[in-house]
């Protein structure tokens, strides 16, 4: 079983994944930034979430996705699924 990743590791994973999916540099993204502020549309967000789910071997329930407005919201959703 994989160990849960720390918050800083999750943020680094999000930055790398978002950079790969959106082909933009997200290395300086802060948790407080909104997803729309980053210029990520809903399709891009679904791609990022899918990639995170595969890499981290988690499943974020669809009902949780609607509440994701910021990077922090996404990291909270990921954290809540680690070890679930």
N, C-alpha and C positions, 0 to 999 in steps of 0.2 A: 504494500500500500504506500502511495506517495505521502510524504509529509506535507502538511499545510505550509504554504509559502507565507513569508512575512509580508506586511503591508508594502514595504519598500520593494520587495521582489515582485509583488503583484503590479505595482505602478510601473516598474521597469518592463514587465511582460506586456502590459497594456501599451506602453510607449512603442515598444518594438513591433508589436502586432499592428497597431494603428499605422505606423510608418510603412509597414509592408503592404497593408491592404489599401491605404489611401495614396500611397506613393508620395507622401509629404513628410517633412521632418517634424516629428512629435516628441523629440527628445527633451524638450523643456516644458512639457505639459505639466500643469499643477492639478491636484485633485479638485480644486475649487472651480476649475474651468467647466463651462457647460459644453455639452456635446455639439450643439449648434454653433457655439462660438469657435469651435475647432474646425468648422466647415465640413463636418461629417454628416451626411444625410442618412435617412433611415435604412437604406439598403447597405450603405457602408457600415453602419452600426451593427446590422445583422451579420455581416461578414466578420467583423471584429469579434462579436460575441461567439459566433460559431467556431472561430479559430481558437479563442480562449477556452471554450468548452472542450475542444479536442485536445489541446495541449495540457490542460489542467485536469482532464478526465472528470469533468463535472457536467451537470445539466442545470441551467438556469430556467426555472418555470416561466412559461409565456406570460403569466399574470404579473411577474416581477418586472418584465421588460418595459411595460408602459410607464412605470415610475422612474425610469432611468433618465435623468436630465443632465447630470454632471458626471465627471470622471469618478468622483467620490461615490455617487450612487451605484455606479457599475462595480467599483471595487467592493462596496458593501455587499452587493448581490453575489459576487464571486466568493467573498469570505464566508458568507452564510452557507454556501454550498460545499465548501471544502470539508471533507470528513462527513458529509451528510449521506 
